[in-house]
Amino acid sequence: MNSKEAYLNKLEGQLNEWNAQINLLLSRARETGASDSEAITYLQQKKTLAQTKLEKLKNAGEQDWQSLQEEIDDAWSNLGVAIKTALAKL
């Protein structure tokens, strides 16, 4: 496995974990009537951005993917913060 594949596997694993947390948060939000809250909307935007970055990485060539790494790391960090924020609010 090359370093791009390892990085991609790491990101996909983290995204799967976060998707489970997001589903839990959405369920909680529906139960409390907060499904349209700013935190949920922000979280969904960050998740969509992270998924877009992941697709960009998948399609990047072996030499190009490293230039995307900082951009992707930022998106992942932002999604992680958004999830923690939403967990604290719900």
N, C-alpha and C positions, 0 to 999 in steps of 0.2 A: 504494500500500500504506500503510495507516495504521500508527500506532505499535504497536497491539495485534497486528496481523498480523506486523509485523517482529519483535516480541518473541517471538511464538509460533513463528515460523520459526527464530529463533535457538535457542530451547529445544529444538525438535524435532530440529534438526541436531546439537546437543550430545548429546541423548539417543541418537540413532542411533550416534554415535561411541562413546558409553559402552556401548551394547548390544554392540557389536563387542568392546570390551575385556572386558566381563563374560562374554561367550561364551568368549573366550580363557581367562579365569581359571577358568571352570567346567570347561573341558576340561583345563587343568593340574591342577585339584583332583581330577578323576576319575582322572587318570594317577597322581597321588601318593597317592590314597586319602584325600584331605582334603576330599571334597565335602560333608561334614557339619560342617566346622569352623565355629567362631564367626565368623570373618571372612566366610565365604561366606554364612552365615545373615544376618549384619548387612547385608551388601551387598545381598542380595535384599530385605530389609525396606526399605532406603533407596531402592532402585529402584522398588519398589511404591509407596512414598510419593510419589516424584517423579512417577510416572505418574498417580497420583490427582490431584496438584496441577495437572498439565498438563491433564487432563480438566476440572477445575474452571475453569481459565482459559479453555478453549475454550467452555465453556457460559456464561461471564460476559458480561454486557452491556458495551457500550462504556464506560460510566461506571464500572462495578464492577471491571473488571479491574485498574485501577491500585492499588486497595486490596489486591489479592492479590499484588502484585509482591514485596513484602518477604518474605512467607510462601513464595513460590515460589523466590525467590533463596536463602533459607535451605535449602530442600529440595535445591536444585541444589548448593549448596556442600557440604552433608552427603554427598550422593551422590559428589561428586568426591573428597572426603576418604576415603570408604569404599573407593572404587576404588583410590586410591593406597596405602591401607593394605593392601588385599588383594594388590595387585601386589607390595608389599614382602615380604609373608609367603609368597607362593607362588613 
